[in-house]
Every structure is written in structure tokens, then in C-alpha cells.
Amino acid sequence: MATQNLQSYELMVIFTPVLADEDYKGAQKKFSDFIKENGGEITHQDAWGLRSLAYPIAKKTTGLYWVMEYKAPSEVNAKLEIQMNRDENIMRHMITRLDKYAAEYNVRRRNKLSETANA
């Protein structure tokens, strides 16, 4: 495939808290595979796990959070939105376009965190 102009994005998803661990991992793999199959590349993934919500969503006060940074052609996001809207395990999702400064900041922040963890 010819190299397309890839944009940087961050996806945050809140899955329903009733997912079993393997279903939570399977859902993450499903969306990261979807991006790869559509010409994108994953730059970072972070499963935050169970967190309290700021306000109840569908009578639930907790959710399984997952954040993924990726690069993809812009038309991939519309297809991704459709997939996420169809998935009943997703309570909320948000795609944010990262400019080059935000992408660089996230890399620096991750490197700093890994350095302090190794110290």
C-alpha cells in the first residue's frame, strides 16, 4: 500500500464494567486490529482498567477504560465510529486528533514515566 498521509489520533473508550477480563482484552484487540487492517498503525495502548465515572452512565458508576494512540488515514475514523457505535459493550468513546506537539508530548511523558518506574 502506498504511504498515505497518516494523522495522529488518540482513542479513549469506556467499556461496560461487567466485561470479563478476556472479553476486555478481546475488545481492545478487535479495535486495534481494525485500525491496522485499514492502513493505520498503533503507537501506544494503555488499559487503565476499572475506574469510577464522574457521573453514572446507564446506571453504572464504574467503567473499564482503555486509551490507544494510533496513526491512520482520516477516513478510518468514520468506519471506526460505526464499529464502536454498534458495540454494546462500549458506554462512551472519544477520538481526538493529536497535532505533532501533543504526539511528541505523549511520547516524552511515557518515557519519563518509564524512567521513574525503572529507577
C-alpha positions as CSV (number, residue, x, y, z in Angstrom):
1,M,0.0,0.0,0.0
2,A,1.3,3.5,-0.9
3,T,2.2,5.6,2.1
4,Q,-0.8,7.8,2.8
5,N,-0.7,10.9,4.9
6,L,-1.3,9.5,8.3
7,Q,-2.7,11.7,11.1
8,S,-2.1,11.0,14.8
9,Y,-5.1,10.2,17.0
10,E,-6.0,9.2,20.5
11,L,-8.9,7.0,21.2
12,M,-10.4,6.7,24.7
13,V,-13.1,4.0,25.3
14,I,-15.1,3.3,28.4
15,F,-16.3,-0.3,28.3
16,T,-19.1,-1.7,30.5
17,P,-17.7,-2.8,33.8
18,V,-19.3,-6.3,33.6
19,L,-16.9,-7.5,30.9
20,A,-14.8,-10.5,31.8
21,D,-11.0,-10.0,31.6
22,E,-10.7,-11.9,28.3
23,D,-13.6,-10.0,26.8
24,Y,-12.0,-6.7,27.8
25,K,-8.7,-7.8,26.1
26,G,-10.6,-9.2,23.1
27,A,-12.4,-5.9,22.6
28,Q,-9.1,-4.0,22.7
29,K,-7.6,-6.3,20.2
30,K,-10.7,-6.0,17.9
31,F,-10.3,-2.2,17.6
32,S,-6.5,-2.2,17.3
33,D,-6.8,-4.9,14.6
34,F,-9.4,-2.8,12.9
35,I,-7.1,0.2,12.6
36,K,-4.2,-2.0,11.3
37,E,-6.5,-3.6,8.7
38,N,-7.5,-0.2,7.5
39,G,-4.0,1.1,6.9
40,G,-3.2,2.5,10.3
41,E,-0.5,1.8,12.9
42,I,-0.8,1.6,16.7
43,T,1.7,3.8,18.5
44,H,0.7,3.1,22.1
45,Q,-2.0,1.3,24.1
46,D,-2.8,1.6,27.8
47,A,-5.5,-0.4,29.5
48,W,-6.4,1.7,32.6
49,G,-8.8,-0.9,33.9
50,L,-11.7,-0.3,36.2
51,R,-12.2,3.4,37.2
52,S,-15.0,5.4,38.8
53,L,-17.1,7.5,36.4
54,A,-17.6,11.2,37.1
55,Y,-21.4,10.6,36.6
56,P,-23.5,7.4,36.1
57,I,-23.9,6.1,32.6
58,A,-26.7,3.7,32.1
59,K,-27.0,3.3,35.9
60,K,-23.3,2.2,36.1
61,T,-20.8,4.1,38.3
62,T,-17.7,2.4,37.0
63,G,-16.2,1.5,33.6
64,L,-13.2,-0.2,32.1
65,Y,-11.1,2.5,30.5
66,W,-8.8,2.0,27.5
67,V,-6.6,4.5,25.7
68,M,-4.9,3.9,22.4
69,E,-2.7,6.2,20.3
70,Y,-2.6,5.5,16.6
71,K,-1.7,6.9,13.2
72,A,-4.2,6.4,10.4
73,P,-5.7,8.0,7.3
74,S,-8.5,10.3,8.4
75,E,-11.3,8.3,6.7
76,V,-10.6,5.3,9.1
77,N,-12.2,7.2,11.9
78,A,-15.7,7.3,10.4
79,K,-15.5,3.5,9.9
80,L,-14.2,3.1,13.5
81,E,-17.0,5.2,14.9
82,I,-19.6,2.9,13.2
83,Q,-17.9,-0.1,14.7
84,M,-17.9,1.4,18.2
85,N,-21.5,2.6,18.0
86,R,-22.6,-0.9,17.1
87,D,-20.7,-2.4,20.1
88,E,-23.0,-2.8,23.0
89,N,-20.0,-3.2,25.4
90,I,-18.9,0.4,24.8
91,M,-20.5,3.0,27.1
92,R,-18.6,6.0,25.7
93,H,-15.8,6.7,23.3
94,M,-13.9,9.7,22.0
95,I,-11.4,10.2,19.2
96,T,-9.1,13.1,19.5
97,R,-6.8,14.3,16.7
98,L,-3.3,14.9,18.0
99,D,-1.2,17.6,16.5
100,K,2.6,17.0,16.3
101,Y,3.2,18.8,19.6
102,A,0.6,16.6,21.5
103,A,2.0,13.4,20.0
104,E,5.6,14.5,21.0
105,Y,4.4,15.4,24.5
106,N,2.8,12.0,25.0
107,V,6.0,10.2,23.9
108,R,8.1,12.4,26.3
109,R,5.6,11.8,29.2
110,R,5.6,8.0,28.6
111,N,9.4,8.0,28.6
112,K,9.6,10.0,31.8
113,L,7.1,7.6,33.4
114,S,9.1,4.5,32.4
115,E,12.3,6.1,33.7
116,T,10.8,6.8,37.1
117,A,9.4,3.3,37.2
118,N,12.8,1.8,36.4
119,A,14.6,4.0,39.0
